[in-house]
Amino acid sequence: MFIAYIDPGSGSILLQVILASCIGGIAVFWSRIKALFTGKKPSEKTPGDKPSKSE
């Protein structure tokens, strides 16, 4: 059996990277996750859509 030692400093950095990746993934796909539970289609934003100026 192979047991690796991770010191507390490296372990806390590794934990922060894992948690930040999970939270970042949730933030990026939040509209799809929300739509999964509410049953509504996620609003799709296209990069070409710009609000028109009414001057």
C-alpha positions as CSV (number, residue, x, y, z in Angstrom):
1,M,0.0,0.0,0.0
2,F,1.3,3.4,-1.0
3,I,0.7,6.2,1.5
4,A,1.7,9.7,0.5
5,Y,2.3,12.5,3.0
6,I,0.8,15.9,2.2
7,D,1.9,18.6,4.6
8,P,-0.8,21.0,5.9
9,G,0.3,23.9,3.6
10,S,0.1,21.9,0.4
11,G,-3.1,20.2,1.6
12,S,-4.8,23.5,2.2
13,I,-3.8,24.8,-1.2
14,L,-5.0,21.6,-2.9
15,L,-8.3,21.9,-1.0
16,Q,-8.7,25.5,-2.1
17,V,-8.1,24.6,-5.7
18,I,-10.6,21.8,-5.6
19,L,-13.3,24.0,-3.9
20,A,-12.6,26.9,-6.2
21,S,-13.0,24.7,-9.3
22,C,-16.3,23.3,-8.1
23,I,-17.7,26.7,-7.2
24,G,-16.4,28.2,-10.5
25,G,-18.1,25.4,-12.4
26,I,-21.4,26.0,-10.6
27,A,-21.1,29.7,-11.3
28,V,-20.5,29.2,-15.0
29,F,-23.3,26.7,-15.5
30,W,-25.7,28.2,-13.0
31,S,-28.5,29.0,-15.5
32,R,-28.4,25.3,-16.8
33,I,-28.4,24.0,-13.2
34,K,-31.3,26.2,-12.3
35,A,-33.3,25.2,-15.4
36,L,-32.8,21.6,-14.5
37,F,-34.6,22.0,-11.2
38,T,-37.2,24.6,-12.4
39,G,-38.1,23.0,-15.7
40,K,-37.6,26.2,-17.6
41,K,-35.3,26.6,-20.6
42,P,-32.1,28.6,-19.8
43,S,-32.0,32.0,-21.4
44,E,-29.4,31.9,-24.1
45,K,-27.3,35.0,-24.7
46,T,-25.6,35.4,-28.0
47,P,-22.5,37.6,-28.3
48,G,-24.0,39.5,-31.2
49,D,-27.0,40.8,-29.3
50,K,-26.5,44.3,-28.2
51,P,-29.1,46.6,-26.7
52,S,-30.1,49.4,-29.2
53,K,-29.5,53.0,-28.2
54,S,-32.6,55.2,-28.4
55,E,-31.2,58.7,-28.8
